[in-house]
Amino acid sequence: CVTRWSRLGNVWEGVATTELMRRAGVQPTARFVVLHACDQGWTTNLPLEDFLAEDALIADLHDGRPLA
């Protein structure tokens, strides 16, 4: 953590990235995913392999509460 503290026991809920890609489709030559946040214009790219990791998801809940 960049702020030098940690909080254990976080529970994240959302849509598995593998399910998202299954529904959206992906070009066979794709190697990266570009992610866009809904606030402040934040973007980043991520290797497709990491985006499709078994435990990766697009979260909309944290500890049972909607993300702001």
N, C-alpha and C positions, 0 to 999 in steps of 0.2 A: 504494500500500500504506500502510495506516495506521501501520505500525511503522517506516516510513522505510527499508526495505530491500526488495530484490527478489531473486527467484531465477528465472533464465531457464531455458528448456528443460523446463518441466513437461509431463508427459504424463498427461492425464486420460482415463479410460475409464468408460463407463457406458451408460445408455439415453438415446437422443435424446428430447428433450421432445416433438418432433413425433410420434414413434412412440408415446410414452406417451399423448398426447392422442388419437391416431388410435384406439387400442384402448379408451380410457376414454370417449371422446366428450366433447363440449363443447356447452353450450347456445349457440344462435346469438346470444343477447344478452350473453354473458359478455365482460367487459372486463379482468378481473383474475384471478390465480391466488393462492391462499393456500398458502404452503409451511410445513410443520411439520417441525422437526428431531426426531430421536429422543433427543436429550440436552438436558437443562436447560430444556425448555419453550420453546425458541427458535422464533419464527414471524416471517414477513414476508409482505407482499403484493407482487406484481410484475405490471406490465401484461402482459396476454396476448400482446401483440405482442413484448415482450422475451423472455418465456418460450418462445415458439415461434421464436426466432431460429435461423438455419441451424446455428450452432455450439453451441447450448445443449444441455446434457445433465444428467441426474441421475447424478452420479459415484459409483462405488463402488470405483474403483481410482485410485491416484496413483502414477505411475512404476512400474506393475506390481504394486503392493502394495495389499491391501485397506485401506480407510479404517477407522480405529478407531471 
